[in-house]
């Protein structure tokens, strides 16, 4: 797992896609190539956000969690030549347990 040297703000979550599976013929099948939810690994987590009533809501995820997201939803950013995905916690479908 990559070690990030940053702290996300609010309820931003930094991710990387779980590696694609290789077929017997050597072709890589990525969950991202299909329009189906994809697995991602949490790399860094923001502390939380303020709701509309001014109450602080803590982030429920932690580094290392595996989650399910829409593969077309995350914003992609590059830090020191490495690509990362960023989503808001509310954009995540589920956490694998």
MOCOR-V233259 format. One record per residue. N is the residue number from 1. RES is the residue in three letters. SS is DSSP state (hx for helix, st for strand, lp for the rest). Layout:
n->(N | N)
res->(RES | RES)
ss->(SS | SS)
//
This chain:
n->(1 | 2 | 3 | 4 | 5 | 6 | 7 | 8 | 9 | 10 | 11 | 12 | 13 | 14 | 15 | 16 | 17 | 18 | 19 | 20 | 21 | 22 | 23 | 24 | 25 | 26 | 27 | 28 | 29 | 30 | 31 | 32 | 33 | 34 | 35 | 36 | 37 | 38 | 39 | 40 | 41 | 42 | 43 | 44 | 45 | 46 | 47 | 48 | 49 | 50 | 51 | 52 | 53 | 54 | 55 | 56 | 57 | 58 | 59 | 60 | 61 | 62 | 63 | 64 | 65 | 66 | 67 | 68 | 69 | 70 | 71 | 72 | 73 | 74 | 75 | 76 | 77 | 78 | 79 | 80 | 81 | 82 | 83 | 84 | 85 | 86 | 87 | 88 | 89 | 90 | 91 | 92 | 93 | 94 | 95 | 96 | 97)
res->(UNK | UNK | UNK | UNK | UNK | UNK | UNK | UNK | UNK | UNK | UNK | UNK | UNK | UNK | UNK | UNK | UNK | UNK | UNK | UNK | UNK | UNK | UNK | UNK | UNK | UNK | UNK | UNK | UNK | UNK | UNK | UNK | UNK | UNK | UNK | UNK | UNK | UNK | UNK | UNK | UNK | UNK | UNK | UNK | UNK | UNK | UNK | UNK | UNK | UNK | UNK | UNK | UNK | UNK | UNK | UNK | UNK | UNK | UNK | UNK | UNK | UNK | UNK | UNK | UNK | UNK | UNK | UNK | UNK | UNK | UNK | UNK | UNK | UNK | UNK | UNK | UNK | UNK | UNK | UNK | UNK | UNK | UNK | UNK | UNK | UNK | UNK | UNK | UNK | UNK | UNK | UNK | UNK | UNK | UNK | UNK | UNK)
ss->(lp | lp | lp | lp | lp | lp | lp | lp | lp | lp | lp | st | st | st | st | st | st | lp | lp | lp | st | st | lp | lp | lp | lp | lp | st | st | lp | hx | hx | hx | lp | lp | lp | st | st | st | st | st | st | st | st | st | lp | lp | st | st | st | lp | lp | lp | lp | lp | st | st | st | lp | lp | lp | lp | lp | lp | lp | st | st | st | st | st | lp | lp | lp | lp | st | st | st | st | st | lp | lp | st | st | st | st | st | st | st | hx | hx | hx | lp | lp | st | st | lp | lp)
//
